[in-house]
């Protein structure tokens, strides 16, 4: 049960980040809450492409965690056991960067990344 619930929480939080990235890609002026606040307001076109790439990466991360928890895409199970630890490492970095960012508003993502990290580790250990 903890593994299943952790994977679902991870996927839900990842969905929130995906929606945020989609808004950035669509031109919503939330750039101050991302990339250290380097692009306040609307993202420039190149950064909108980056936001779309981020969405794809986030979808893959959620799929890996859900596969490792035996909730989705069993074909990913063959490498999800290793990939989930890569995701956890990425989230360690993300938590730190979102904590130390010069953009105060971007710091709202630090607890999200931390909870994602904890949930991914629970799934990985489970």
Buried (B, 14 or more C-beta within 10 A) or exposed (E): EEBBEBBBBBBEBBEEBBEBBBBBBEEEEBBBBBBEBBBBEBBEEEBBEBBBEBBEBBBEBBBBBBBBBBBBEEEBBEEBEEBBBEBBEBBBEBBEBBBEBEBEEBBEBBEBBBBBBBBBBBBBEB
